[in-house]
Amino acid sequence: QLQLASNTTLVTSLKITQLAQDRHTLYLQENHNRQAEYTAYLNSLATFELEGIVG
């Protein structure tokens, strides 16, 4: 009985660890995408300003 409880706890712990790793991977990907979008936005602003200056 105690061994079964121990095994169940281990399996649950491994599942939680995997879920946490998956969430972290998703967070990193979303953060990367957000940063790329922000960089593209800043580049377009800079281009727009240069076009306004140059004419």
Residue frames as qw, qx, qy, qz and C-alpha x, y, z in Angstrom:
[[0.000, 0.886, 0.464, 0.000, 0.00, 0.00, 0.00],
 [0.295, -0.820, 0.112, 0.478, 2.79, 2.39, 0.93],
 [0.434, -0.156, 0.606, 0.648, 4.73, 1.45, -2.21],
 [0.254, 0.618, 0.659, 0.345, 1.66, 2.15, -4.36],
 [0.105, -0.951, -0.231, 0.176, 1.23, 5.57, -2.76],
 [0.412, -0.606, 0.352, 0.582, 4.91, 6.30, -3.32],
 [0.407, 0.146, 0.686, 0.585, 4.69, 5.29, -6.99],
 [0.132, 0.807, 0.551, 0.164, 1.56, 7.38, -7.49],
 [0.237, -0.897, -0.019, 0.372, 3.27, 10.38, -5.90],
 [0.441, -0.353, 0.519, 0.641, 6.29, 9.93, -8.16],
 [0.327, 0.434, 0.694, 0.473, 4.14, 9.69, -11.30],
 [0.013, -0.920, -0.390, 0.022, 2.18, 12.78, -10.28],
 [0.360, -0.759, 0.178, 0.512, 5.38, 14.67, -9.57],
 [0.433, -0.079, 0.620, 0.649, 6.79, 13.75, -12.98],
 [0.216, 0.679, 0.628, 0.313, 3.58, 14.89, -14.69],
 [0.155, -0.946, -0.186, 0.218, 3.70, 18.22, -12.86],
 [0.435, -0.533, 0.385, 0.615, 7.36, 18.67, -13.79],
 [0.383, 0.236, 0.681, 0.578, 6.55, 17.99, -17.45],
 [0.074, 0.854, 0.501, 0.121, 3.64, 20.45, -17.38],
 [0.288, -0.866, 0.032, 0.407, 5.88, 23.10, -15.85],
 [0.441, -0.274, 0.546, 0.658, 8.54, 22.52, -18.51],
 [0.294, 0.520, 0.677, 0.430, 5.91, 22.74, -21.26],
 [0.063, -0.939, -0.329, 0.084, 4.57, 26.00, -19.83],
 [0.384, -0.704, 0.243, 0.546, 8.09, 27.42, -19.60],
 [0.430, 0.042, 0.647, 0.629, 8.84, 26.45, -23.20],
 [0.157, 0.747, 0.586, 0.272, 5.61, 28.11, -24.31],
 [0.234, -0.914, -0.119, 0.308, 6.48, 31.23, -22.30],
 [0.436, -0.453, 0.424, 0.652, 9.91, 31.44, -23.91],
 [0.345, 0.324, 0.684, 0.555, 8.43, 31.07, -27.40],
 [0.016, 0.876, 0.471, 0.102, 5.76, 33.70, -26.78],
 [0.345, -0.817, 0.062, 0.459, 8.37, 36.04, -25.31],
 [0.445, -0.171, 0.556, 0.681, 10.59, 35.53, -28.36],
 [0.231, 0.575, 0.656, 0.431, 7.66, 36.21, -30.71],
 [0.145, -0.930, -0.307, 0.140, 6.69, 39.33, -28.76],
 [0.407, -0.640, 0.260, 0.598, 10.27, 40.63, -28.91],
 [0.391, 0.108, 0.644, 0.649, 10.45, 40.00, -32.67],
 [0.095, 0.775, 0.576, 0.240, 7.16, 41.82, -33.17],
 [0.269, -0.900, -0.106, 0.326, 8.36, 44.76, -31.08],
 [0.451, -0.385, 0.437, 0.677, 11.65, 44.92, -33.00],
 [0.304, 0.398, 0.666, 0.553, 9.79, 44.91, -36.33],
 [0.059, -0.900, -0.432, -0.011, 7.53, 47.70, -35.04],
 [0.352, -0.782, 0.113, 0.502, 10.51, 49.82, -33.98],
 [0.436, -0.097, 0.580, 0.681, 12.19, 49.23, -37.34],
 [0.201, 0.638, 0.625, 0.401, 9.07, 50.32, -39.19],
 [0.185, -0.933, -0.228, 0.208, 8.87, 53.46, -37.06],
 [0.427, -0.560, 0.333, 0.628, 12.50, 54.27, -37.79],
 [0.371, 0.211, 0.664, 0.614, 11.94, 53.71, -41.52],
 [0.054, 0.827, 0.538, 0.153, 8.84, 55.90, -41.46],
 [0.281, -0.878, -0.027, 0.386, 10.74, 58.70, -39.70],
 [0.444, -0.311, 0.495, 0.679, 13.64, 58.46, -42.14],
 [0.290, 0.486, 0.665, 0.486, 11.26, 58.65, -45.08],
 [0.081, -0.926, -0.366, 0.048, 9.75, 61.77, -43.53],
 [0.375, -0.737, 0.198, 0.527, 13.16, 63.38, -43.09],
 [0.401, -0.120, 0.632, 0.652, 14.50, 62.45, -46.52],
 [0.430, 0.445, -0.020, -0.785, 11.26, 63.22, -48.26]]
